[in-house]
Amino acid sequence: MTRSSRHDQGQQAEQLACHYLQTQGLRLAQRNYRCRLGEIDLVMEDGEHLVFVEVRCRRKGRFGSAIDSITPTKQARLIAAAQHYLQQAGGTHNKPCRFDVVGITPLQGSNDIVWLQDAFRLE
């Protein structure tokens, strides 16, 4: 698979995850927040929470599920990027925060979507 097709697949997965979360009542605040520390796929609001969402897509489960692919190193990058996001917001987000993961496994004609709320925390 080429880098371009992986990027396209990633964009499609993020769009699918965003739509799915919106049907669950979350509101999109920002998509693809990037800083030198990392990237956050989706920043959403869920009632009283600001939610940082990592979207993972895996075509085959041979190496574990999409959610299993969130390593401690990836978690640390997401946390650092979220802290940067909050710092840049200048105190405009006083909501409690959480980190969610949406795992997508493409199936024939559909997608299996797993939403793991509060997947990890600041240590």
Phi and psi in radians as a Rosetta constraint file:
Dihedral C 1 N 2 CA 2 C 2 CIRCULARHARMONIC -1.382 0.35
Dihedral N 2 CA 2 C 2 N 3 CIRCULARHARMONIC 2.833 0.35
Dihedral C 2 N 3 CA 3 C 3 CIRCULARHARMONIC -1.029 0.35
Dihedral N 3 CA 3 C 3 N 4 CIRCULARHARMONIC -0.715 0.35
Dihedral C 3 N 4 CA 4 C 4 CIRCULARHARMONIC -1.090 0.35
Dihedral N 4 CA 4 C 4 N 5 CIRCULARHARMONIC -0.755 0.35
Dihedral C 4 N 5 CA 5 C 5 CIRCULARHARMONIC -1.234 0.35
Dihedral N 5 CA 5 C 5 N 6 CIRCULARHARMONIC -0.573 0.35
Dihedral C 5 N 6 CA 6 C 6 CIRCULARHARMONIC -1.147 0.35
Dihedral N 6 CA 6 C 6 N 7 CIRCULARHARMONIC -0.699 0.35
Dihedral C 6 N 7 CA 7 C 7 CIRCULARHARMONIC -1.098 0.35
Dihedral N 7 CA 7 C 7 N 8 CIRCULARHARMONIC -0.784 0.35
Dihedral C 7 N 8 CA 8 C 8 CIRCULARHARMONIC -1.079 0.35
Dihedral N 8 CA 8 C 8 N 9 CIRCULARHARMONIC -0.739 0.35
Dihedral C 8 N 9 CA 9 C 9 CIRCULARHARMONIC -1.101 0.35
Dihedral N 9 CA 9 C 9 N 10 CIRCULARHARMONIC -0.711 0.35
Dihedral C 9 N 10 CA 10 C 10 CIRCULARHARMONIC -1.111 0.35
Dihedral N 10 CA 10 C 10 N 11 CIRCULARHARMONIC -0.747 0.35
Dihedral C 10 N 11 CA 11 C 11 CIRCULARHARMONIC -1.099 0.35
Dihedral N 11 CA 11 C 11 N 12 CIRCULARHARMONIC -0.720 0.35
Dihedral C 11 N 12 CA 12 C 12 CIRCULARHARMONIC -1.130 0.35
Dihedral N 12 CA 12 C 12 N 13 CIRCULARHARMONIC -0.718 0.35
Dihedral C 12 N 13 CA 13 C 13 CIRCULARHARMONIC -1.115 0.35
Dihedral N 13 CA 13 C 13 N 14 CIRCULARHARMONIC -0.742 0.35
Dihedral C 13 N 14 CA 14 C 14 CIRCULARHARMONIC -1.105 0.35
Dihedral N 14 CA 14 C 14 N 15 CIRCULARHARMONIC -0.729 0.35
Dihedral C 14 N 15 CA 15 C 15 CIRCULARHARMONIC -1.094 0.35
Dihedral N 15 CA 15 C 15 N 16 CIRCULARHARMONIC -0.777 0.35
Dihedral C 15 N 16 CA 16 C 16 CIRCULARHARMONIC -1.098 0.35
Dihedral N 16 CA 16 C 16 N 17 CIRCULARHARMONIC -0.782 0.35
Dihedral C 16 N 17 CA 17 C 17 CIRCULARHARMONIC -1.103 0.35
Dihedral N 17 CA 17 C 17 N 18 CIRCULARHARMONIC -0.746 0.35
Dihedral C 17 N 18 CA 18 C 18 CIRCULARHARMONIC -1.057 0.35
Dihedral N 18 CA 18 C 18 N 19 CIRCULARHARMONIC -0.831 0.35
Dihedral C 18 N 19 CA 19 C 19 CIRCULARHARMONIC -1.064 0.35
Dihedral N 19 CA 19 C 19 N 20 CIRCULARHARMONIC -0.785 0.35
Dihedral C 19 N 20 CA 20 C 20 CIRCULARHARMONIC -1.031 0.35
Dihedral N 20 CA 20 C 20 N 21 CIRCULARHARMONIC -0.828 0.35
Dihedral C 20 N 21 CA 21 C 21 CIRCULARHARMONIC -1.143 0.35
Dihedral N 21 CA 21 C 21 N 22 CIRCULARHARMONIC -0.616 0.35
Dihedral C 21 N 22 CA 22 C 22 CIRCULARHARMONIC -1.136 0.35
Dihedral N 22 CA 22 C 22 N 23 CIRCULARHARMONIC -0.628 0.35
Dihedral C 22 N 23 CA 23 C 23 CIRCULARHARMONIC -1.203 0.35
Dihedral N 23 CA 23 C 23 N 24 CIRCULARHARMONIC -0.332 0.35
Dihedral C 23 N 24 CA 24 C 24 CIRCULARHARMONIC -1.589 0.35
Dihedral N 24 CA 24 C 24 N 25 CIRCULARHARMONIC 0.059 0.35
Dihedral C 24 N 25 CA 25 C 25 CIRCULARHARMONIC 1.777 0.35
Dihedral N 25 CA 25 C 25 N 26 CIRCULARHARMONIC 0.012 0.35
Dihedral C 25 N 26 CA 26 C 26 CIRCULARHARMONIC -1.425 0.35
Dihedral N 26 CA 26 C 26 N 27 CIRCULARHARMONIC 2.703 0.35
Dihedral C 26 N 27 CA 27 C 27 CIRCULARHARMONIC -2.071 0.35
Dihedral N 27 CA 27 C 27 N 28 CIRCULARHARMONIC 2.293 0.35
Dihedral C 27 N 28 CA 28 C 28 CIRCULARHARMONIC -1.243 0.35
Dihedral N 28 CA 28 C 28 N 29 CIRCULARHARMONIC 2.239 0.35
Dihedral C 28 N 29 CA 29 C 29 CIRCULARHARMONIC -1.795 0.35
Dihedral N 29 CA 29 C 29 N 30 CIRCULARHARMONIC -0.726 0.35
Dihedral C 29 N 30 CA 30 C 30 CIRCULARHARMONIC -2.810 0.35
Dihedral N 30 CA 30 C 30 N 31 CIRCULARHARMONIC 2.577 0.35
Dihedral C 30 N 31 CA 31 C 31 CIRCULARHARMONIC -2.008 0.35
Dihedral N 31 CA 31 C 31 N 32 CIRCULARHARMONIC 2.448 0.35
Dihedral C 31 N 32 CA 32 C 32 CIRCULARHARMONIC 0.914 0.35
Dihedral N 32 CA 32 C 32 N 33 CIRCULARHARMONIC 1.046 0.35
Dihedral C 32 N 33 CA 33 C 33 CIRCULARHARMONIC -1.325 0.35
Dihedral N 33 CA 33 C 33 N 34 CIRCULARHARMONIC 2.141 0.35
Dihedral C 33 N 34 CA 34 C 34 CIRCULARHARMONIC -2.113 0.35
Dihedral N 34 CA 34 C 34 N 35 CIRCULARHARMONIC 2.447 0.35
Dihedral C 34 N 35 CA 35 C 35 CIRCULARHARMONIC -2.583 0.35
Dihedral N 35 CA 35 C 35 N 36 CIRCULARHARMONIC 3.089 0.35
Dihedral C 35 N 36 CA 36 C 36 CIRCULARHARMONIC -1.133 0.35
Dihedral N 36 CA 36 C 36 N 37 CIRCULARHARMONIC -0.293 0.35
Dihedral C 36 N 37 CA 37 C 37 CIRCULARHARMONIC -1.553 0.35
Dihedral N 37 CA 37 C 37 N 38 CIRCULARHARMONIC -0.335 0.35
Dihedral C 37 N 38 CA 38 C 38 CIRCULARHARMONIC 2.769 0.35
Dihedral N 38 CA 38 C 38 N 39 CIRCULARHARMONIC -2.901 0.35
Dihedral C 38 N 39 CA 39 C 39 CIRCULARHARMONIC -2.388 0.35
Dihedral N 39 CA 39 C 39 N 40 CIRCULARHARMONIC 2.504 0.35
Dihedral C 39 N 40 CA 40 C 40 CIRCULARHARMONIC -2.028 0.35
Dihedral N 40 CA 40 C 40 N 41 CIRCULARHARMONIC 2.174 0.35
Dihedral C 40 N 41 CA 41 C 41 CIRCULARHARMONIC -1.121 0.35
Dihedral N 41 CA 41 C 41 N 42 CIRCULARHARMONIC -0.882 0.35
Dihedral C 41 N 42 CA 42 C 42 CIRCULARHARMONIC -2.409 0.35
Dihedral N 42 CA 42 C 42 N 43 CIRCULARHARMONIC 2.393 0.35
Dihedral C 42 N 43 CA 43 C 43 CIRCULARHARMONIC -1.997 0.35
Dihedral N 43 CA 43 C 43 N 44 CIRCULARHARMONIC 2.122 0.35
Dihedral C 43 N 44 CA 44 C 44 CIRCULARHARMONIC -2.305 0.35
Dihedral N 44 CA 44 C 44 N 45 CIRCULARHARMONIC 2.851 0.35
Dihedral C 44 N 45 CA 45 C 45 CIRCULARHARMONIC -1.997 0.35
Dihedral N 45 CA 45 C 45 N 46 CIRCULARHARMONIC 2.306 0.35
Dihedral C 45 N 46 CA 46 C 46 CIRCULARHARMONIC -2.235 0.35
Dihedral N 46 CA 46 C 46 N 47 CIRCULARHARMONIC 1.569 0.35
Dihedral C 46 N 47 CA 47 C 47 CIRCULARHARMONIC 1.048 0.35
Dihedral N 47 CA 47 C 47 N 48 CIRCULARHARMONIC -2.010 0.35
Dihedral C 47 N 48 CA 48 C 48 CIRCULARHARMONIC -1.480 0.35
Dihedral N 48 CA 48 C 48 N 49 CIRCULARHARMONIC -0.071 0.35
Dihedral C 48 N 49 CA 49 C 49 CIRCULARHARMONIC -1.861 0.35
Dihedral N 49 CA 49 C 49 N 50 CIRCULARHARMONIC 2.521 0.35
Dihedral C 49 N 50 CA 50 C 50 CIRCULARHARMONIC -1.679 0.35
Dihedral N 50 CA 50 C 50 N 51 CIRCULARHARMONIC 2.196 0.35
Dihedral C 50 N 51 CA 51 C 51 CIRCULARHARMONIC -2.032 0.35
Dihedral N 51 CA 51 C 51 N 52 CIRCULARHARMONIC 2.172 0.35
Dihedral C 51 N 52 CA 52 C 52 CIRCULARHARMONIC -1.716 0.35
Dihedral N 52 CA 52 C 52 N 53 CIRCULARHARMONIC 2.100 0.35
Dihedral C 52 N 53 CA 53 C 53 CIRCULARHARMONIC -1.989 0.35
Dihedral N 53 CA 53 C 53 N 54 CIRCULARHARMONIC 2.225 0.35
Dihedral C 53 N 54 CA 54 C 54 CIRCULARHARMONIC -1.791 0.35
Dihedral N 54 CA 54 C 54 N 55 CIRCULARHARMONIC 2.231 0.35
Dihedral C 54 N 55 CA 55 C 55 CIRCULARHARMONIC -1.853 0.35
Dihedral N 55 CA 55 C 55 N 56 CIRCULARHARMONIC 2.238 0.35
Dihedral C 55 N 56 CA 56 C 56 CIRCULARHARMONIC -2.204 0.35
Dihedral N 56 CA 56 C 56 N 57 CIRCULARHARMONIC 2.409 0.35
Dihedral C 56 N 57 CA 57 C 57 CIRCULARHARMONIC -2.243 0.35
Dihedral N 57 CA 57 C 57 N 58 CIRCULARHARMONIC 2.262 0.35
Dihedral C 57 N 58 CA 58 C 58 CIRCULARHARMONIC -2.326 0.35
Dihedral N 58 CA 58 C 58 N 59 CIRCULARHARMONIC 2.246 0.35
Dihedral C 58 N 59 CA 59 C 59 CIRCULARHARMONIC -1.367 0.35
Dihedral N 59 CA 59 C 59 N 60 CIRCULARHARMONIC -0.526 0.35
Dihedral C 59 N 60 CA 60 C 60 CIRCULARHARMONIC -2.307 0.35
Dihedral N 60 CA 60 C 60 N 61 CIRCULARHARMONIC 2.540 0.35
Dihedral C 60 N 61 CA 61 C 61 CIRCULARHARMONIC -1.591 0.35
Dihedral N 61 CA 61 C 61 N 62 CIRCULARHARMONIC 0.240 0.35
Dihedral C 61 N 62 CA 62 C 62 CIRCULARHARMONIC -1.034 0.35
Dihedral N 62 CA 62 C 62 N 63 CIRCULARHARMONIC -0.564 0.35
Dihedral C 62 N 63 CA 63 C 63 CIRCULARHARMONIC -1.901 0.35
Dihedral N 63 CA 63 C 63 N 64 CIRCULARHARMONIC 0.430 0.35
Dihedral C 63 N 64 CA 64 C 64 CIRCULARHARMONIC 1.773 0.35
Dihedral N 64 CA 64 C 64 N 65 CIRCULARHARMONIC 2.978 0.35
Dihedral C 64 N 65 CA 65 C 65 CIRCULARHARMONIC -1.325 0.35
Dihedral N 65 CA 65 C 65 N 66 CIRCULARHARMONIC 2.969 0.35
Dihedral C 65 N 66 CA 66 C 66 CIRCULARHARMONIC -1.049 0.35
Dihedral N 66 CA 66 C 66 N 67 CIRCULARHARMONIC -0.700 0.35
Dihedral C 66 N 67 CA 67 C 67 CIRCULARHARMONIC -1.196 0.35
Dihedral N 67 CA 67 C 67 N 68 CIRCULARHARMONIC -0.600 0.35
Dihedral C 67 N 68 CA 68 C 68 CIRCULARHARMONIC -1.113 0.35
Dihedral N 68 CA 68 C 68 N 69 CIRCULARHARMONIC -0.302 0.35
Dihedral C 68 N 69 CA 69 C 69 CIRCULARHARMONIC -1.412 0.35
Dihedral N 69 CA 69 C 69 N 70 CIRCULARHARMONIC 0.030 0.35
Dihedral C 69 N 70 CA 70 C 70 CIRCULARHARMONIC -1.506 0.35
Dihedral N 70 CA 70 C 70 N 71 CIRCULARHARMONIC 1.690 0.35
Dihedral C 70 N 71 CA 71 C 71 CIRCULARHARMONIC -1.389 0.35
Dihedral N 71 CA 71 C 71 N 72 CIRCULARHARMONIC 2.865 0.35
Dihedral C 71 N 72 CA 72 C 72 CIRCULARHARMONIC -0.996 0.35
Dihedral N 72 CA 72 C 72 N 73 CIRCULARHARMONIC -0.604 0.35
Dihedral C 72 N 73 CA 73 C 73 CIRCULARHARMONIC -1.125 0.35
Dihedral N 73 CA 73 C 73 N 74 CIRCULARHARMONIC -0.764 0.35
Dihedral C 73 N 74 CA 74 C 74 CIRCULARHARMONIC -1.120 0.35
Dihedral N 74 CA 74 C 74 N 75 CIRCULARHARMONIC -0.718 0.35
Dihedral C 74 N 75 CA 75 C 75 CIRCULARHARMONIC -1.023 0.35
Dihedral N 75 CA 75 C 75 N 76 CIRCULARHARMONIC -0.770 0.35
Dihedral C 75 N 76 CA 76 C 76 CIRCULARHARMONIC -1.090 0.35
Dihedral N 76 CA 76 C 76 N 77 CIRCULARHARMONIC -0.688 0.35
Dihedral C 76 N 77 CA 77 C 77 CIRCULARHARMONIC -1.150 0.35
Dihedral N 77 CA 77 C 77 N 78 CIRCULARHARMONIC -0.723 0.35
Dihedral C 77 N 78 CA 78 C 78 CIRCULARHARMONIC -1.108 0.35
Dihedral N 78 CA 78 C 78 N 79 CIRCULARHARMONIC -0.736 0.35
Dihedral C 78 N 79 CA 79 C 79 CIRCULARHARMONIC -1.108 0.35
Dihedral N 79 CA 79 C 79 N 80 CIRCULARHARMONIC -0.772 0.35
Dihedral C 79 N 80 CA 80 C 80 CIRCULARHARMONIC -1.105 0.35
Dihedral N 80 CA 80 C 80 N 81 CIRCULARHARMONIC -0.733 0.35
Dihedral C 80 N 81 CA 81 C 81 CIRCULARHARMONIC -1.151 0.35
Dihedral N 81 CA 81 C 81 N 82 CIRCULARHARMONIC -0.671 0.35
Dihedral C 81 N 82 CA 82 C 82 CIRCULARHARMONIC -1.145 0.35
Dihedral N 82 CA 82 C 82 N 83 CIRCULARHARMONIC -0.715 0.35
Dihedral C 82 N 83 CA 83 C 83 CIRCULARHARMONIC -1.092 0.35
Dihedral N 83 CA 83 C 83 N 84 CIRCULARHARMONIC -0.691 0.35
Dihedral C 83 N 84 CA 84 C 84 CIRCULARHARMONIC -1.107 0.35
Dihedral N 84 CA 84 C 84 N 85 CIRCULARHARMONIC -0.774 0.35
Dihedral C 84 N 85 CA 85 C 85 CIRCULARHARMONIC -0.995 0.35
Dihedral N 85 CA 85 C 85 N 86 CIRCULARHARMONIC -0.827 0.35
Dihedral C 85 N 86 CA 86 C 86 CIRCULARHARMONIC -1.150 0.35
Dihedral N 86 CA 86 C 86 N 87 CIRCULARHARMONIC -0.664 0.35
Dihedral C 86 N 87 CA 87 C 87 CIRCULARHARMONIC -1.133 0.35
Dihedral N 87 CA 87 C 87 N 88 CIRCULARHARMONIC -0.726 0.35
Dihedral C 87 N 88 CA 88 C 88 CIRCULARHARMONIC -1.184 0.35
Dihedral N 88 CA 88 C 88 N 89 CIRCULARHARMONIC -0.495 0.35
Dihedral C 88 N 89 CA 89 C 89 CIRCULARHARMONIC -1.248 0.35
Dihedral N 89 CA 89 C 89 N 90 CIRCULARHARMONIC -0.252 0.35
Dihedral C 89 N 90 CA 90 C 90 CIRCULARHARMONIC 1.096 0.35
Dihedral N 90 CA 90 C 90 N 91 CIRCULARHARMONIC 0.644 0.35
Dihedral C 90 N 91 CA 91 C 91 CIRCULARHARMONIC 1.456 0.35
Dihedral N 91 CA 91 C 91 N 92 CIRCULARHARMONIC 0.117 0.35
Dihedral C 91 N 92 CA 92 C 92 CIRCULARHARMONIC -1.342 0.35
Dihedral N 92 CA 92 C 92 N 93 CIRCULARHARMONIC -0.250 0.35
Dihedral C 92 N 93 CA 93 C 93 CIRCULARHARMONIC -1.925 0.35
Dihedral N 93 CA 93 C 93 N 94 CIRCULARHARMONIC 1.688 0.35
Dihedral C 93 N 94 CA 94 C 94 CIRCULARHARMONIC -1.752 0.35
Dihedral N 94 CA 94 C 94 N 95 CIRCULARHARMONIC 0.272 0.35
Dihedral C 94 N 95 CA 95 C 95 CIRCULARHARMONIC -1.453 0.35
Dihedral N 95 CA 95 C 95 N 96 CIRCULARHARMONIC 2.653 0.35
Dihedral C 95 N 96 CA 96 C 96 CIRCULARHARMONIC -1.122 0.35
Dihedral N 96 CA 96 C 96 N 97 CIRCULARHARMONIC 2.612 0.35
Dihedral C 96 N 97 CA 97 C 97 CIRCULARHARMONIC -1.968 0.35
Dihedral N 97 CA 97 C 97 N 98 CIRCULARHARMONIC 2.697 0.35
Dihedral C 97 N 98 CA 98 C 98 CIRCULARHARMONIC -2.543 0.35
Dihedral N 98 CA 98 C 98 N 99 CIRCULARHARMONIC 2.840 0.35
Dihedral C 98 N 99 CA 99 C 99 CIRCULARHARMONIC -2.025 0.35
Dihedral N 99 CA 99 C 99 N 100 CIRCULARHARMONIC 2.077 0.35
Dihedral C 99 N 100 CA 100 C 100 CIRCULARHARMONIC -1.945 0.35
Dihedral N 100 CA 100 C 100 N 101 CIRCULARHARMONIC 2.725 0.35
Dihedral C 100 N 101 CA 101 C 101 CIRCULARHARMONIC -2.221 0.35
Dihedral N 101 CA 101 C 101 N 102 CIRCULARHARMONIC 2.338 0.35
Dihedral C 101 N 102 CA 102 C 102 CIRCULARHARMONIC -1.995 0.35
Dihedral N 102 CA 102 C 102 N 103 CIRCULARHARMONIC 2.083 0.35
Dihedral C 102 N 103 CA 103 C 103 CIRCULARHARMONIC -1.825 0.35
Dihedral N 103 CA 103 C 103 N 104 CIRCULARHARMONIC 2.291 0.35
Dihedral C 103 N 104 CA 104 C 104 CIRCULARHARMONIC -2.155 0.35
Dihedral N 104 CA 104 C 104 N 105 CIRCULARHARMONIC 2.231 0.35
Dihedral C 104 N 105 CA 105 C 105 CIRCULARHARMONIC -2.085 0.35
Dihedral N 105 CA 105 C 105 N 106 CIRCULARHARMONIC 1.945 0.35
Dihedral C 105 N 106 CA 106 C 106 CIRCULARHARMONIC -1.148 0.35
Dihedral N 106 CA 106 C 106 N 107 CIRCULARHARMONIC 2.298 0.35
Dihedral C 106 N 107 CA 107 C 107 CIRCULARHARMONIC -2.066 0.35
Dihedral N 107 CA 107 C 107 N 108 CIRCULARHARMONIC 2.948 0.35
Dihedral C 107 N 108 CA 108 C 108 CIRCULARHARMONIC -1.093 0.35
Dihedral N 108 CA 108 C 108 N 109 CIRCULARHARMONIC 1.974 0.35
Dihedral C 108 N 109 CA 109 C 109 CIRCULARHARMONIC 1.391 0.35
Dihedral N 109 CA 109 C 109 N 110 CIRCULARHARMONIC -0.051 0.35
Dihedral C 109 N 110 CA 110 C 110 CIRCULARHARMONIC -2.731 0.35
Dihedral N 110 CA 110 C 110 N 111 CIRCULARHARMONIC -3.027 0.35
Dihedral C 110 N 111 CA 111 C 111 CIRCULARHARMONIC -2.357 0.35
Dihedral N 111 CA 111 C 111 N 112 CIRCULARHARMONIC 2.456 0.35
Dihedral C 111 N 112 CA 112 C 112 CIRCULARHARMONIC -1.623 0.35
Dihedral N 112 CA 112 C 112 N 113 CIRCULARHARMONIC 2.095 0.35
Dihedral C 112 N 113 CA 113 C 113 CIRCULARHARMONIC -2.009 0.35
Dihedral N 113 CA 113 C 113 N 114 CIRCULARHARMONIC 2.194 0.35
Dihedral C 113 N 114 CA 114 C 114 CIRCULARHARMONIC -2.074 0.35
Dihedral N 114 CA 114 C 114 N 115 CIRCULARHARMONIC 2.157 0.35
Dihedral C 114 N 115 CA 115 C 115 CIRCULARHARMONIC -1.920 0.35
Dihedral N 115 CA 115 C 115 N 116 CIRCULARHARMONIC 1.992 0.35
Dihedral C 115 N 116 CA 116 C 116 CIRCULARHARMONIC -1.843 0.35
Dihedral N 116 CA 116 C 116 N 117 CIRCULARHARMONIC 1.858 0.35
Dihedral C 116 N 117 CA 117 C 117 CIRCULARHARMONIC -1.428 0.35
Dihedral N 117 CA 117 C 117 N 118 CIRCULARHARMONIC 2.523 0.35
Dihedral C 117 N 118 CA 118 C 118 CIRCULARHARMONIC 0.921 0.35
Dihedral N 118 CA 118 C 118 N 119 CIRCULARHARMONIC 0.869 0.35
Dihedral C 118 N 119 CA 119 C 119 CIRCULARHARMONIC -1.127 0.35
Dihedral N 119 CA 119 C 119 N 120 CIRCULARHARMONIC -0.589 0.35
Dihedral C 119 N 120 CA 120 C 120 CIRCULARHARMONIC -2.721 0.35
Dihedral N 120 CA 120 C 120 N 121 CIRCULARHARMONIC 2.898 0.35
Dihedral C 120 N 121 CA 121 C 121 CIRCULARHARMONIC -2.281 0.35
Dihedral N 121 CA 121 C 121 N 122 CIRCULARHARMONIC 2.898 0.35
Dihedral C 121 N 122 CA 122 C 122 CIRCULARHARMONIC -1.143 0.35
Dihedral N 122 CA 122 C 122 N 123 CIRCULARHARMONIC 2.354 0.35
